[in-house]
Amino acid sequence: MTNHMEWVSETWQDVEIRYRVRSVIYEDKSDFQHLQIVDTCRYGKMLLLDGIVQTTERDEFVYHEMMVHVPMLSHPEPKNALIIGGGDGGILREVLRHKSIEKATIVEIDPMVIEFCKEYLPGISGGAFNDQRTELIIGDGAVYVDETKDRYDIIIIDSPDPVGPARVLFSEKFYSGIHRILDSGGIMTRQTGSVNMQADEQKEAYTLLKGMFDHVLFYLYTVPTYIGGLFSTAFCSDSVNPLDIGYDELNSRFKQALLKTLYYNPEIHRGAFCVPKFFQENLQ
């Protein structure tokens, strides 16, 4: 916080973004990270972990809808989903909106994130942690992937940037484990950071993932409060190429799912895979 606690700022290398705040609602340090919830003037309540904006009440739907509905609607009938991270509950909420889902397992290493988001940002999870289809596991996502015997139609990795303890979630061993527990026809998505700020991260992920999956594509969308704005996600599968799914089929699945979305629609789904030339060139 800056003078008089009127502003909160996020810095990334040589860039800083500041948000005017009304108050600090909650602040503490867990065994893993520094946690803050602030009430901003523009974006409502905002969650920060180690000074990095994770989600806000006003624009959280963009990230959560695109991380979930793109893989979920690319699969003909997803029944089992695994979420690594995502302690605020937004990914879980969107996954459970799909009636085909029989079980959603979420593995979060920091229980404090879950508890204080349920208390101070209940709208993000929307009661998803209490859904009977939810299996909550407090633990290391990399360890879980290495040890589990379960297999999944959908795996969504909602992890921090590849620094510190989270670095293991970007390793070849971790991705090999993900590949092993994906069911036939399964799809994995993971956030790969800001297009403008983290080009090296996208290139590194692509280099590693293309050696494991038959189909590795990136799709883009804009989250105003994520530094750099334009954000990326990797889509990985051995059997599903999202570019092969026609609009009519995608629109049919969307209508059958009876989803009420704020950002996602079939047109955006298809268009998000049309990435800029400079992004394509960076991957090579």
KEKOLNU-642334 format. One record per residue (C-alpha): residue number from 0; x, y, z. Coordinates in steps of 0.02 Angstrom, whole numbers, padded with zeros to 5 digits. Example, Ala and Ser with C-alpha at 12.3 -4.5 7.8 and 13.67 -1.06 7.14 Angstrom:
<pts>
n | x | y | z
0 | 00615 | -00225 | 00390 $
1 | 00684 | -00053 | 00357 $
</pts>
This chain:
<pts>
n | x | y | z
0 | 00000 | 00000 | 00000 $
1 | 00056 | 00179 | -00032 $
2 | 00034 | 00332 | 00077 $
3 | -00125 | 00335 | 00185 $
4 | -00173 | 00166 | 00109 $
5 | -00265 | 00254 | -00034 $
6 | -00188 | 00151 | -00172 $
7 | -00131 | -00028 | -00201 $
8 | -00004 | -00064 | -00337 $
9 | 00056 | -00215 | -00434 $
10 | 00227 | -00212 | -00514 $
11 | 00299 | -00325 | -00647 $
12 | 00481 | -00290 | -00689 $
13 | 00476 | -00112 | -00758 $
14 | 00286 | -00089 | -00759 $
15 | 00174 | -00034 | -00616 $
16 | -00016 | -00025 | -00609 $
17 | -00105 | 00064 | -00466 $
18 | -00284 | 00047 | -00404 $
19 | -00371 | 00169 | -00290 $
20 | -00445 | 00082 | -00139 $
21 | -00573 | 00124 | -00007 $
22 | -00505 | 00005 | 00125 $
23 | -00403 | -00150 | 00162 $
24 | -00532 | -00282 | 00207 $
25 | -00415 | -00424 | 00253 $
26 | -00227 | -00450 | 00260 $
27 | -00126 | -00595 | 00326 $
28 | 00019 | -00710 | 00286 $
29 | -00006 | -00897 | 00267 $
30 | 00128 | -01031 | 00264 $
31 | 00142 | -01002 | 00077 $
32 | 00106 | -00820 | 00033 $
33 | 00048 | -00647 | 00081 $
34 | -00141 | -00625 | 00061 $
35 | -00240 | -00464 | 00039 $
36 | -00418 | -00418 | -00001 $
37 | -00448 | -00235 | -00036 $
38 | -00604 | -00139 | -00083 $
39 | -00561 | -00044 | -00242 $
40 | -00656 | 00104 | -00311 $
41 | -00663 | 00035 | -00488 $
42 | -00663 | -00155 | -00478 $
43 | -00747 | -00196 | -00313 $
44 | -00660 | -00317 | -00197 $
45 | -00490 | -00373 | -00260 $
46 | -00385 | -00524 | -00208 $
47 | -00196 | -00508 | -00211 $
48 | -00069 | -00645 | -00173 $
49 | 00108 | -00587 | -00143 $
50 | 00059 | -00419 | -00217 $
51 | -00008 | -00494 | -00380 $
52 | -00190 | -00466 | -00429 $
53 | -00279 | -00633 | -00438 $
54 | -00461 | -00586 | -00462 $
55 | -00587 | -00446 | -00438 $
56 | -00775 | -00442 | -00418 $
57 | -00799 | -00339 | -00575 $
58 | -00699 | -00435 | -00706 $
59 | -00672 | -00610 | -00633 $
60 | -00800 | -00684 | -00752 $
61 | -00687 | -00658 | -00904 $
62 | -00546 | -00768 | -00841 $
63 | -00655 | -00900 | -00760 $
64 | -00773 | -00920 | -00907 $
65 | -00634 | -00932 | -01035 $
66 | -00528 | -01051 | -00933 $
67 | -00676 | -01168 | -00910 $
68 | -00801 | -01159 | -01052 $
69 | -00674 | -01168 | -01194 $
70 | -00613 | -01342 | -01141 $
71 | -00780 | -01400 | -01071 $
72 | -00876 | -01361 | -01231 $
73 | -00736 | -01431 | -01338 $
74 | -00769 | -01599 | -01256 $
75 | -00929 | -01691 | -01308 $
76 | -00977 | -01744 | -01131 $
77 | -00855 | -01705 | -00989 $
78 | -00895 | -01800 | -00830 $
79 | -00740 | -01784 | -00720 $
80 | -00638 | -01626 | -00697 $
81 | -00478 | -01588 | -00601 $
82 | -00431 | -01412 | -00548 $
83 | -00254 | -01376 | -00488 $
84 | -00254 | -01215 | -00385 $
85 | -00404 | -01101 | -00402 $
86 | -00431 | -01078 | -00216 $
87 | -00547 | -00929 | -00243 $
88 | -00674 | -01052 | -00316 $
89 | -00712 | -00963 | -00479 $
90 | -00651 | -01104 | -00591 $
91 | -00745 | -01231 | -00485 $
92 | -00904 | -01128 | -00497 $
93 | -00900 | -01125 | -00686 $
94 | -00855 | -01310 | -00702 $
95 | -01005 | -01359 | -00595 $
96 | -01123 | -01260 | -00707 $
97 | -01105 | -01402 | -00831 $
98 | -01237 | -01533 | -00790 $
99 | -01134 | -01673 | -00866 $
100 | -01004 | -01655 | -00728 $
101 | -01018 | -01795 | -00602 $
102 | -00864 | -01750 | -00500 $
103 | -00750 | -01599 | -00488 $
104 | -00589 | -01621 | -00390 $
105 | -00497 | -01463 | -00336 $
106 | -00322 | -01472 | -00263 $
107 | -00266 | -01313 | -00174 $
108 | -00106 | -01301 | -00072 $
109 | -00157 | -01152 | 00036 $
110 | -00315 | -01178 | 00140 $
111 | -00313 | -00995 | 00196 $
112 | -00351 | -00939 | 00018 $
113 | -00508 | -01045 | 00015 $
114 | -00568 | -00994 | 00187 $
115 | -00544 | -00808 | 00171 $
116 | -00615 | -00804 | -00006 $
117 | -00770 | -00897 | 00054 $
118 | -00790 | -00767 | 00191 $
119 | -00743 | -00606 | 00103 $
120 | -00772 | -00648 | -00082 $
121 | -00916 | -00772 | -00075 $
122 | -00982 | -00721 | -00245 $
123 | -00827 | -00791 | -00332 $
124 | -00861 | -00971 | -00282 $
125 | -01050 | -00950 | -00272 $
126 | -01069 | -01096 | -00153 $
127 | -00969 | -01215 | -00265 $
128 | -00869 | -01285 | -00119 $
129 | -01032 | -01350 | -00043 $
130 | -01088 | -01439 | -00202 $
131 | -01100 | -01627 | -00175 $
132 | -01001 | -01655 | -00335 $
133 | -00850 | -01562 | -00264 $
134 | -00701 | -01654 | -00193 $
135 | -00584 | -01532 | -00105 $
136 | -00406 | -01587 | -00072 $
137 | -00286 | -01477 | 00025 $
138 | -00115 | -01520 | -00039 $
139 | 00021 | -01500 | -00169 $
140 | -00049 | -01514 | -00345 $
141 | 00111 | -01588 | -00414 $
142 | 00111 | -01725 | -00282 $
143 | -00072 | -01763 | -00315 $
144 | -00044 | -01780 | -00502 $
145 | 00105 | -01894 | -00471 $
146 | 00010 | -02009 | -00352 $
147 | -00172 | -02014 | -00409 $
148 | -00245 | -02165 | -00497 $
149 | -00396 | -02066 | -00559 $
150 | -00417 | -02006 | -00738 $
151 | -00502 | -01849 | -00798 $
152 | -00593 | -01782 | -00950 $
153 | -00544 | -01603 | -00909 $
154 | -00393 | -01537 | -00814 $
155 | -00379 | -01350 | -00779 $
156 | -00220 | -01281 | -00703 $
157 | -00252 | -01115 | -00617 $
158 | -00082 | -01086 | -00540 $
159 | 00026 | -00933 | -00503 $
160 | 00171 | -00882 | -00613 $
161 | 00321 | -01002 | -00625 $
162 | 00418 | -00935 | -00477 $
163 | 00457 | -01009 | -00307 $
164 | 00358 | -01164 | -00255 $
165 | 00243 | -01148 | -00408 $
166 | 00390 | -01182 | -00524 $
167 | 00360 | -01369 | -00510 $
168 | 00190 | -01345 | -00594 $
169 | 00283 | -01296 | -00753 $
170 | 00404 | -01443 | -00757 $
171 | 00416 | -01586 | -00882 $
172 | 00379 | -01711 | -00744 $
173 | 00219 | -01621 | -00697 $
174 | 00156 | -01612 | -00876 $
175 | 00199 | -01796 | -00901 $
176 | 00090 | -01834 | -00751 $
177 | -00051 | -01728 | -00822 $
178 | -00039 | -01822 | -00986 $
179 | -00047 | -01988 | -00895 $
180 | -00207 | -01947 | -00798 $
181 | -00301 | -01871 | -00945 $
182 | -00434 | -01991 | -01005 $
183 | -00455 | -02035 | -01187 $
184 | -00522 | -01879 | -01271 $
185 | -00466 | -01773 | -01124 $
186 | -00417 | -01589 | -01128 $
187 | -00300 | -01487 | -01020 $
188 | -00295 | -01298 | -01008 $
189 | -00176 | -01191 | -00908 $
190 | -00150 | -01005 | -00896 $
191 | 00013 | -00950 | -00976 $
192 | 00019 | -00767 | -00928 $
193 | 00016 | -00597 | -01010 $
194 | 00049 | -00592 | -01196 $
195 | 00144 | -00428 | -01178 $
196 | 00237 | -00464 | -01017 $
197 | 00272 | -00652 | -01017 $
198 | 00316 | -00702 | -01194 $
199 | 00457 | -00813 | -01130 $
200 | 00333 | -00911 | -01024 $
201 | 00222 | -00947 | -01174 $
202 | 00370 | -01002 | -01280 $
203 | 00438 | -01114 | -01143 $
204 | 00267 | -01193 | -01116 $
205 | 00241 | -01223 | -01301 $
206 | 00412 | -01302 | -01323 $
207 | 00379 | -01423 | -01181 $
208 | 00196 | -01462 | -01217 $
209 | 00210 | -01493 | -01403 $
210 | 00323 | -01641 | -01364 $
211 | 00187 | -01721 | -01258 $
212 | 00020 | -01681 | -01339 $
213 | -00037 | -01700 | -01519 $
214 | -00131 | -01535 | -01514 $
215 | -00060 | -01381 | -01425 $
216 | -00143 | -01215 | -01463 $
217 | -00156 | -01050 | -01373 $
218 | -00309 | -00941 | -01356 $
219 | -00319 | -00761 | -01296 $
220 | -00439 | -00648 | -01203 $
221 | -00431 | -00482 | -01112 $
222 | -00439 | -00465 | -00923 $
223 | -00428 | -00278 | -00877 $
224 | -00348 | -00304 | -00706 $
225 | -00215 | -00428 | -00763 $
226 | -00056 | -00333 | -00798 $
227 | -00034 | -00312 | -00985 $
228 | -00219 | -00343 | -01016 $
229 | -00210 | -00476 | -01152 $
230 | -00197 | -00647 | -01070 $
231 | -00156 | -00819 | -01139 $
232 | -00206 | -00999 | -01105 $
233 | -00135 | -01160 | -01176 $
234 | -00257 | -01291 | -01242 $
235 | -00185 | -01467 | -01248 $
236 | -00258 | -01633 | -01305 $
237 | -00211 | -01791 | -01398 $
238 | -00380 | -01810 | -01482 $
239 | -00468 | -01642 | -01484 $
240 | -00414 | -01504 | -01602 $
241 | -00523 | -01355 | -01559 $
242 | -00506 | -01286 | -01735 $
243 | -00595 | -01439 | -01803 $
244 | -00754 | -01406 | -01703 $
245 | -00876 | -01317 | -01817 $
246 | -00979 | -01169 | -01761 $
247 | -01144 | -01262 | -01775 $
248 | -01083 | -01402 | -01662 $
249 | -01010 | -01280 | -01537 $
250 | -01167 | -01175 | -01535 $
251 | -01273 | -01332 | -01510 $
252 | -01169 | -01384 | -01360 $
253 | -01180 | -01209 | -01288 $
254 | -01369 | -01206 | -01303 $
255 | -01388 | -01380 | -01229 $
256 | -01280 | -01330 | -01080 $
257 | -01403 | -01188 | -01041 $
258 | -01261 | -01075 | -00986 $
259 | -01290 | -00892 | -00947 $
260 | -01123 | -00810 | -00977 $
261 | -01058 | -00632 | -00971 $
262 | -00906 | -00649 | -01084 $
263 | -00903 | -00820 | -01165 $
264 | -01001 | -00864 | -01321 $
265 | -00966 | -00982 | -01467 $
266 | -00906 | -00840 | -01578 $
267 | -00778 | -00784 | -01448 $
268 | -00729 | -00966 | -01421 $
269 | -00680 | -00987 | -01602 $
270 | -00607 | -00813 | -01622 $
271 | -00496 | -00828 | -01468 $
272 | -00386 | -00954 | -01560 $
273 | -00348 | -00825 | -01695 $
274 | -00188 | -00760 | -01616 $
275 | -00082 | -00615 | -01682 $
276 | 00065 | -00646 | -01798 $
277 | 00194 | -00584 | -01671 $
278 | 00126 | -00710 | -01545 $
279 | 00142 | -00853 | -01670 $
280 | 00319 | -00801 | -01716 $
281 | 00370 | -00795 | -01533 $
282 | 00320 | -00977 | -01508 $
283 | 00437 | -01030 | -01647 $
</pts>
